[in-house]
Amino acid sequence: MDSYKPIIIVGGIAFVIIFFLIGMFFWPFVAYLTGMAVFVPSLILAIMSLLALIIVLGRVKPSKPFVYKSILIPLFVCNMLELAFCSARYKKETYSGNTIVITQLFGYREGLANPLGITILSPEYDFVYNNTFEGFAICRSDNDYGIYSIELEEMVVPMGQTLAKNGHEFSQGNYYGIATSDDIVVIPAVYDDIIIKSECIIVEKNGKYGALDIMGRHWVDCEYKDWNIKISAKDYTEYVIFKNDEGYNYVYNYNKKNWSYLFITEYDIYKIENDHCFIVQDSHYDYDYGMVNASGKTVVPVEYGYYIGYNSSDETYEFKEVTPYYNYYYYYNEAGERVNEKKYER
């Protein structure tokens, strides 16, 4: 038996290597078919091989253990290596169509692999969003985005560009979609209307409005009766306001290629002075003016007939009220505290 040990050891090492290489492609495919996380099959087989090893070593004759260990120990080691490999490489198991998001073995860069685990997009991006829309993945590095076609295996919207700026709308019957500058359809023709803005894409479906972001990802459901865009007077940040059937306004803002929901208010947004001072108007009654903050909280009562504007000299917001004999001017700071007022005869 001792004369066979070197051969068995070499065979065991070869078994580990071969089984490991097969598992690199096989386990992702099994996981894809079964819906399990990628590392689960390796974990199951590692446990089974360990249990088999324990059972066999406890029951076989003293002269036989080495033979069994030469098979079961490599099997166990192989599956533990495979488990470690899958856990490191497939940290983000997002399945869409026939692809899996993968990461570097030792790192935090992402790419794409097919169900067999074969890399189709090198892991060189900060994030890969693979479940956005059929047949495409959005890649992100720092604050630059691009769109990768899984079918064509190439970037159809180069990094640093956006679908909003690089694409165009097209019609199919009475419906509209969005294609790249090379006429590759990214958003199918499913909308009644599409309005491409610089920092978002407004879409209409069944008479209701919603929005996609600049890369064409779903952002706001088509459930609002109206929309408009306001730009901050201070830093030119864009805000999109959607109004529902009850007259409430939902305010979203754009920051570093990401849209975020801010607040809901019963008032119309008249003017945005900066990212925390929103001048509002009550369009339900007397069209009075006031001010809300970035949380939608009213900080200046909506009771003034006029909004005069922002005074940079003392950083106040000026409102005006007219009576039969006097004009009153009220000055508020950003916190909504009245810091001054003036009265003039008419």
C-alpha positions in Angstrom: 0.0 0.0 0.0 2.9 2.4 0.9 4.2 2.1 -2.7 0.9 3.4 -4.0 0.7 6.4 -1.7 2.7 8.9 -3.9 0.4 7.9 -6.8 -2.7 8.3 -4.7 -1.5 11.7 -3.4 -0.7 13.0 -6.8 -4.0 11.7 -8.0 -5.8 13.4 -5.2 -4.1 16.7 -6.0 -5.0 16.3 -9.7 -8.6 15.4 -8.6 -8.8 18.7 -6.6 -7.5 20.8 -9.4 -9.8 19.2 -12.1 -12.8 19.2 -9.9 -12.2 22.8 -8.9 -11.9 23.9 -12.5 -15.1 22.1 -13.5 -16.8 23.6 -10.5 -15.8 27.1 -11.6 -18.2 26.7 -14.5 -20.6 24.2 -13.2 -21.8 25.6 -9.9 -22.9 29.0 -11.3 -24.9 27.1 -13.9 -26.5 24.9 -11.3 -27.2 27.9 -9.1 -28.8 29.7 -12.1 -31.1 26.8 -12.9 -32.1 26.2 -9.3 -32.3 29.9 -8.2 -29.9 29.2 -5.3 -27.0 31.5 -4.4 -23.9 30.6 -6.3 -22.0 29.2 -3.3 -24.8 27.0 -2.1 -24.0 23.8 -4.2 -20.4 23.9 -3.1 -21.5 24.3 0.5 -23.9 21.3 0.2 -21.2 19.1 -1.3 -18.6 20.2 1.2 -20.8 19.2 4.0 -21.8 15.9 2.4 -18.1 15.0 1.7 -17.2 15.9 5.3 -20.0 13.7 6.6 -19.1 10.9 4.3 -15.4 11.2 5.5 -16.5 11.0 9.1 -18.8 8.0 8.5 -16.2 6.1 6.4 -13.3 6.6 8.9 -15.5 5.4 11.7 -16.6 2.2 9.9 -13.8 0.9 7.6 -11.0 -1.5 8.6 -7.8 0.0 9.9 -6.0 -1.1 6.7 -8.4 0.8 4.4 -8.7 4.4 5.7 -6.0 5.8 3.5 -7.8 4.7 0.3 -11.0 6.4 1.3 -9.2 9.5 2.6 -7.4 9.8 -0.7 -10.8 10.3 -2.3 -12.9 12.0 0.3 -10.3 14.4 1.7 -9.6 15.9 -1.8 -13.3 16.1 -2.4 -13.8 18.0 0.8 -10.8 20.3 0.2 -12.0 20.9 -3.4 -15.5 21.9 -2.3 -14.1 24.2 0.5 -11.9 25.9 -2.1 -14.8 26.1 -4.5 -16.9 27.6 -1.7 -14.3 30.2 -0.9 -13.9 31.0 -4.6 -17.6 31.4 -5.2 -18.1 33.4 -2.0 -15.3 35.8 -3.1 -16.2 36.1 -6.8 -19.9 36.0 -6.8 -20.5 38.5 -4.0 -23.4 40.1 -5.8 -25.6 37.4 -7.2 -28.0 39.4 -9.4 -29.6 37.3 -12.1 -31.1 38.8 -15.2 -31.7 37.1 -18.4 -28.6 34.9 -18.8 -26.0 36.9 -16.8 -24.6 37.1 -13.3 -22.9 40.0 -11.7 -19.4 39.0 -10.6 -16.6 40.7 -8.6 -12.9 40.4 -8.7 -11.6 37.5 -6.7 -9.9 39.9 -4.3 -11.4 43.3 -4.7 -14.6 45.3 -5.1 -14.8 45.8 -8.9 -17.7 44.3 -10.7 -18.4 42.8 -14.1 -20.6 40.2 -15.8 -20.5 36.4 -16.3 -22.8 34.1 -18.2 -24.6 31.2 -16.4 -21.5 29.0 -16.9 -19.4 31.5 -15.0 -17.5 32.6 -18.0 -16.6 36.3 -17.9 -18.3 38.4 -20.6 -17.6 41.8 -19.1 -14.3 42.3 -17.2 -14.8 43.3 -13.6 -13.4 46.8 -13.8 -16.4 48.9 -12.6 -17.5 50.1 -9.2 -21.0 48.7 -9.8 -22.9 46.8 -12.5 -26.7 47.0 -12.4 -27.8 43.9 -14.2 -31.6 43.9 -13.5 -32.5 47.2 -15.0 -33.9 46.2 -18.4 -33.7 43.1 -20.6 -30.5 42.6 -22.5 -28.5 45.5 -21.0 -26.5 46.3 -17.9 -25.6 49.7 -16.5 -21.9 50.1 -15.5 -20.7 52.8 -13.1 -17.3 54.0 -12.2 -17.1 57.0 -9.9 -19.9 59.2 -11.2 -19.7 58.1 -14.8 -22.2 55.6 -16.3 -22.4 53.6 -19.4 -24.7 51.0 -20.9 -23.5 47.6 -22.0 -25.3 45.3 -24.4 -25.2 41.7 -23.3 -26.2 40.5 -26.8 -23.7 42.6 -28.7 -21.1 42.4 -25.9 -20.1 46.0 -26.2 -20.9 49.4 -24.7 -23.7 51.0 -26.6 -23.6 54.1 -24.5 -20.0 54.9 -23.7 -18.8 55.6 -20.1 -19.3 59.2 -19.3 -22.4 59.6 -21.5 -26.0 59.2 -20.7 -29.1 57.8 -22.5 -30.7 61.2 -22.1 -28.0 63.0 -24.0 -26.8 60.2 -26.3 -30.2 58.7 -27.2 -33.3 59.7 -29.1 -36.9 58.8 -29.0 -38.4 56.6 -31.7 -42.0 55.7 -32.5 -43.6 52.3 -33.2 -47.2 52.7 -34.0 -48.7 55.1 -31.4 -46.0 54.3 -28.8 -42.6 55.7 -28.1 -39.3 54.3 -26.9 -35.6 55.3 -26.7 -32.7 54.2 -28.9 -29.0 55.0 -28.8 -27.3 57.2 -31.4 -26.6 54.0 -33.3 -30.3 53.1 -33.3 -29.9 50.3 -30.8 -33.2 50.1 -28.9 -32.7 50.3 -25.1 -36.2 51.3 -23.9 -38.9 49.6 -26.0 -41.8 51.5 -27.4 -44.3 51.2 -24.6 -45.0 54.8 -23.7 -47.6 57.2 -25.0 -45.1 60.0 -25.0 -41.5 60.6 -24.1 -39.9 63.9 -23.3 -36.1 63.8 -23.0 -34.7 66.4 -20.6 -31.1 67.1 -19.8 -31.2 65.3 -16.4 -34.2 63.0 -16.7 -36.7 61.4 -19.1 -40.4 62.2 -18.6 -42.7 59.4 -19.8 -46.4 59.3 -20.2 -48.6 56.1 -20.0 -52.4 56.0 -20.1 -52.6 59.8 -19.5 -50.3 59.7 -16.4 -46.8 60.9 -16.1 -43.7 59.3 -14.5 -39.9 59.4 -15.1 -36.8 57.5 -16.0 -33.4 58.6 -14.9 -30.7 59.7 -17.4 -29.7 56.1 -18.0 -33.2 55.0 -18.7 -33.8 53.2 -15.4 -37.2 53.2 -13.9 -37.5 56.1 -11.4 -41.0 57.4 -10.9 -44.2 55.5 -11.6 -46.6 56.8 -14.2 -49.3 57.8 -11.8 -49.3 61.6 -11.8 -51.5 64.0 -13.7 -49.0 66.7 -14.3 -45.3 67.6 -13.9 -42.9 70.5 -14.2 -39.2 71.3 -13.6 -37.8 74.0 -11.4 -34.2 75.1 -11.2 -32.6 76.4 -8.0 -31.7 80.1 -8.3 -28.5 79.5 -6.3 -26.7 76.5 -7.8 -28.9 75.6 -10.8 -29.8 72.2 -9.4 -32.8 70.7 -11.2 -36.0 69.7 -9.3 -38.9 67.7 -10.8 -42.3 68.2 -9.3 -45.1 65.7 -10.0 -48.7 66.5 -9.1 -51.3 63.8 -8.3 -55.0 63.8 -8.7 -55.6 65.2 -5.2 -53.4 68.2 -6.0 -50.4 67.2 -3.8 -46.9 67.9 -5.2 -44.1 65.4 -4.9 -40.7 67.0 -5.1 -37.6 65.2 -6.4 -34.1 66.6 -6.9 -31.0 65.7 -8.9 -27.6 65.4 -7.4 -24.5 63.7 -8.9 -26.5 61.7 -11.4 -28.8 60.4 -8.7 -32.4 61.4 -8.1 -33.9 61.4 -4.7 -37.4 62.0 -3.3 -37.5 65.1 -1.0 -41.0 65.8 0.2 -44.7 66.1 -0.5 -46.6 69.3 -0.1 -50.1 70.6 -0.7 -48.7 73.8 -2.1 -47.4 74.5 -5.6 -43.7 75.2 -5.9 -43.4 78.8 -7.1 -39.6 79.3 -6.9 -36.6 77.4 -5.5 -34.1 79.7 -3.9 -31.6 77.0 -2.8 -31.6 73.4 -1.6 -33.5 74.2 1.7 -35.7 77.2 0.9 -38.7 76.5 -1.4 -41.2 79.4 -2.1 -44.7 77.9 -2.3 -48.0 79.2 -3.4 -51.5 78.1 -2.3 -53.3 77.6 -5.7 -56.4 76.2 -3.9 -57.6 79.5 -2.4 -56.1 83.0 -2.5 -52.8 82.2 -4.2 -50.9 83.3 -1.1 -47.1 82.8 -0.8 -45.0 81.2 1.9 -41.9 79.1 2.3 -41.2 75.4 3.1 -37.8 73.7 3.9 -36.2 70.6 2.3 -38.4 68.4 4.5 -41.6 70.0 3.3 -42.2 71.7 6.6 -43.8 75.2 6.4 -41.4 77.7 7.9 -43.0 80.9 6.6 -46.8 80.9 6.8 -48.5 80.7 3.4 -50.5 84.0 4.0 -48.7 86.7 2.0 -50.1 88.2 -1.2 -46.7 88.7 -2.8 -43.2 87.2 -2.8 -40.6 89.9 -3.5 -37.4 87.9 -3.5 -34.2 87.0 -1.8 -32.0 89.8 -0.4 -28.4 88.8 -0.6 -27.3 91.8 1.5 -28.9 90.5 4.7 -29.8 87.0 3.5 -33.5 87.4 4.0 -36.6 86.4 2.1 -39.0 89.3 1.5 -42.8 88.9 1.4 -45.4 91.6 0.9 -48.9 92.1 2.2 -51.3 94.8 0.8 -54.1 96.4 2.8 -56.4 99.3 1.8 -54.1 101.8 3.5 -50.7 100.2 3.9 -48.1 98.0 2.2 -46.4 95.7 4.7 -43.0 94.1 4.0 -41.9 91.1 6.1 -38.3 89.7 6.1 -37.5 86.1 7.1 -34.3 84.2 7.5 -33.8 80.6 6.3 -35.0 79.2 9.6 -38.4 81.0 9.1 -37.8 83.6 11.8 -39.1 87.0 11.1 -36.1 89.4 11.5 -37.6 92.7 10.2 -40.8 94.3 8.9 -41.7 97.6 7.3 -44.9 99.5 6.7 -45.5 102.2 4.0 -48.6 104.2 3.3 -50.2 103.5 0.0 
